[in-house]
Amino acid sequence: MNTQIQYPLTTPHGRLRRMIKVLIGSMLCLVCRKREGQLLAGSVGERLDLRDRLMIAALLRTNERRGTVDRLAPLQTWLWRSGQAVEFHRQAEARFQTWWLEGASALVTPLQQLIDTHPAGFSTLCEIGCGSGLVLENLSQRMPAVPSWLGLDLSPQQVRANRTRFAGRGLRFVSADAALWIPKHAAPGWIYFTNAGVLEYFPEGVLRTLLQHIADHLGPAALAIAEPIEEDFDPSQARRSQPFGAERTFSHPYLHLLAEHGWQLRWHAFGRIDGFRYLMALATTGLATDTGTDAGEIPDEPSLSSPAASAS
């Protein structure tokens, strides 16, 4: 039996139920100031109780009106650091075929071409939000030329499970917040990789800071992402991130952010993975070819052959 995952920022679909939750939650916030502060700090137990859910509904409504949903990011961090994350990743293994092998693995071809073009340029592939580690293992088998493989994940329990599961396979796992860990521990020559929605949980300011730090101090580097975006959101024309979806994560203007923070876009494509609209992109910073507009041998906009990720 699967345990229900408590996505902290989801609210009822029905307008009346949502209004009732917000009203009751607003009153609770007035009388439970200490708990309000704990929620805003992401200081929560293993699961949210009814009071917490009501108060979060009110906090979400307030911050959506103010345009400050990023203030609630600690609650997202709480989920992915908790034991519930382990259950999520266990359930998500059933989607490995459709979400990765038939979907976002379209990234592998342009990434492999980049590695072939710069055989001495990259020493480590670092997956941010590696979850169960299955995708990292698959990549390591498909791209043996990369010497070192590292998976970062917020969940200490998941990282311990991964270390046991993949012992002796050349994969290293670390439990850490990537936005804090990478500036302290990463080195030039790394490929940063995300899959199935990881950067969507980063507030815009945190993502901007990380991209700029890598460009300024850790080049040459590459970034390969497969991230969901809002249906009508143009990540090249938009200038600001916007909350979207049931989880109220962020649809980021990735193509604009990469250009603004010193990255050269080498490949990108839009597709659908299990019904969700995705952007897949590969960018680099600090490589010799990044000083011009030439993207090397990698085509700008190839068609996707995957049945689960048709170009749009």
N, C-alpha and C positions, 0 to 999 in steps of 0.2 A: 504493500500500500504506500502510495506516494504522500509525503508530507506537504501540505500547502505552503508555498513560499509567500512570505509577507512582504511584498513590494511596498515600501513605506509611503510613497506618494500617490498611490492609486486611490481613486475615490469612486463612489457608486456612479453607474451610468445614468440612472434616473435623476432628473433635475430635482424633484421633490425630496428624494432621499439625500441627495447631496446637500441641499439647502438645510435640511434638518441637522445633518452631521455638522455642518459649518456653524450653525446657530448654537448647538449644544457645546461644540468645541470652543467657540469664542467665549462662552461663559466659563468653561473650565479653565481657559487660559487666564482669565481675570482672577480666579481664586487659587490657581495652582501655579504660581509664578516660578517656584523652584523647579517643578517638573517641566515647565515650558523651557527654561534655560537648559535643562538636561537634554531635552529633545533637540534643541537647536545645536547642541554640542555633539549630538550623536551618542550620548551616554545612555544606552538602553540595555535592558537585559537580553536574554536569548530570544524572546518573542515580545511583540507589542500586545498590550492588553487593550480593552475597549476604550478606556480613558485616553490612552496614547493615540489610538486611531482617530478619535474624535478631535483631539487637540491638533493633530497633524493636519487634518482636513481644514481646520480654521487657519492654521499657519500657512498652508499652501495657498488658500484663497487670498489671504492678506499679501503674501509675497508675489503672487501672480499679478495682482493689481498694481503693485509697486515696481514690478519688473526686477525683483530681487530673488528669484527662485534659487539662485546659486547659494543663498544663505542656508538652504536646506540640504546642501551637498553632504554634510556629516551624516545625515540619515541614510543616504545611499551607501556611504562608506561603511556604516554600521552593518547593513545587510550583507555586503560582500566580505566582511571580516568575520561574520558570525557563523555558527554551525549550519545555518540554513543554506549558506553558499555551497557547502559540501553536498547537501541534498540536491540543490539546483544542478550542480555539475554532474551528479550521478544520473539525474533524469535527462540532462542534455546530451549524454553520450548516445542516446537513441537517435539524435539528429546529426550525428557525425557524417553520415553518408550524404544527406541532402544539403546540410548547411555548409559543409566543407568540401567533400570530395566532388559533389555536383554543383557547388556554388562558388564560394569565395576562393577556392583553390585556383581560380582563373588568375590570381595574383602570381602563381608560381612561375609561369612562363616569362613575364617581363622581369621578375626578380632574378631568375636564373640567367637571363640574358645580361642583366646588369653585372652579376657576379662573374660571368664569363668574360665580359668586357674589361673588368677590373679585378683580375685574379688575385692580386696581392692587396686589394683595397679593403677587404672586410674580414675581420677575425672572429666576430661573435654575432649570432642572431639572438636578440633578446625579445621574447614575447611578453608584452605587457598584458596582464590579466590572462594567464595561461590556463586557468581552470583545471580540468582533469589532466592536462598535459598531452592529450591524444594528438592534437594538431601539431604541437611542437615536435613530438616524436615522428609524425608523418613527414614534416618538413626536413628533419635531420636525415631521414632515409632518402628523400628525393634530392637533397642538395648536399651530398657528402663533402663537397669542397670547402664548406664552411667549417673551420676547426672547432668552434666552441658554441654550445647551445645553453641558453639560460631562460628559465621561466620565472617571471615575477607574478605574485598573486597576493592579494590582501589577506586571504584566509590562512592562518597558521595550520589549521587542521588539514586543509587541502594540500598544502605544501608537504606536510609530513606524509600524507597518503601517497603523493606523487613520488617522493624520494624512495619509498618502499616499492612501489609498483614498477618504477623504471630504474631500479638499482642496476648498475653495471652497463647501462646503455649510453653513457656519455652525455647525459642531460643533468643540468644543475638547476635546483629550484630554491628560490628565496622568497620568504614572506615579507613583503614591504609595500609601502605606497610608492609607486613608480615615480611620481612627481617629486618626491623627496629623495628617493634612493638614487635615481639616475645621476643627478648633478654631483653627488658625492662619490659614486663608485664606478660609473661608466668610463669608457675610454674611447679615443678616436678609433674609427674603423668598425663601428657597430652598426648592425641593421636592427631597427626597432619595428616590431610587428604587432598589429592588433587584429583580432578577428571576432566577428559576430557581436560587435557592440561593446566596446570598452571605453574609448575616448568620449562616447556620448555621456558618460557619467562625470566627466571632468568639467568643472565650470570653465567658462571661456577664458577668464584671467589666468587660471592655472595652466590651461593648455597653451596659451600664448607664451607664458613664462618658460615652459618646458621647451617648446620649439625654438625659442630665441636662445636659450642657454646651450642647447645642442649645437645650433648653428655657430654660436660665438666661441664655444670652448671644446666641442667634442667632434668636430669634423676631421676627416670626412665621415659622413654618416648617411644612412638611408632610412627611409620610413615607408613601410608598406602597410596599408590599412584596408580593412573591410568594415565599414561603419554604416549603420542605418541613418537615413535622413527623411525628413518630412516629405510628403508626396509633392507638394507644390514649392519646395525649397530649392533654390538654385545656389549651390555652394561656391560658384564662381562669381556671381553677381551680388549675393548677400554680403553684408559687412559685419553683421552681428549674429551671435548665436541666439536661438530661440527654443524655449521648452516645447516638447512635442510628445505625443503618444501617451498611453495610459500610465506609464511610469514617470512622466514629466522629466525625461532626460533631455539632452541638448542636441539639437540639429545644428551642427557647426558649419560655418562657411569655410570648409577645409581648404579649398583651392585658393581662396583669398588669403587665408591665414598663412599658408605655406609660402606664397609669394611675398607677403608682407614681412615675414620673419626669416628671410634669407634662404629659402629652399627652391630648388628647381624641379618643377613637375616633369616627370619623364613618361608617365602612362596613367591613364585613368579611364574608367568605364562605369556606366550605371547599369544596374541589373536588379532582378528580383530574386530573393532567396526566401523560399517558403512563404511567399506572398508579401514580404517586406521589401521596400525600396532601399537599395544599398548603393553606396559609392565605394568603388575599389580604386585605390590610387597608389602610385609609387613615386616618391620624390627623393632627391638627394641634396646634400649640402657639403661644400668643401672639396668636391671633386674637381679635377681640372676642367672638365666639360661644363661645369656649373656656371662658369663665367660668361658663357654665351647662351644662345637660344637653341643650339644643337642638342638634341636629346639622345645622341648616339644611335645605336642600332635599334632601340626600342621604339616601336610605332606610337604615335600620339594617341590614337583612338582605335584600337583593334576591335573587331567584332568578337563577341563572346560565343563560344561553341556550346557552353554548358546549357542544358535544358532548364536549369533552375535559375539562370542569370542571363536573361535576354537583354540586349542593349536597348536603351530607350533614348 
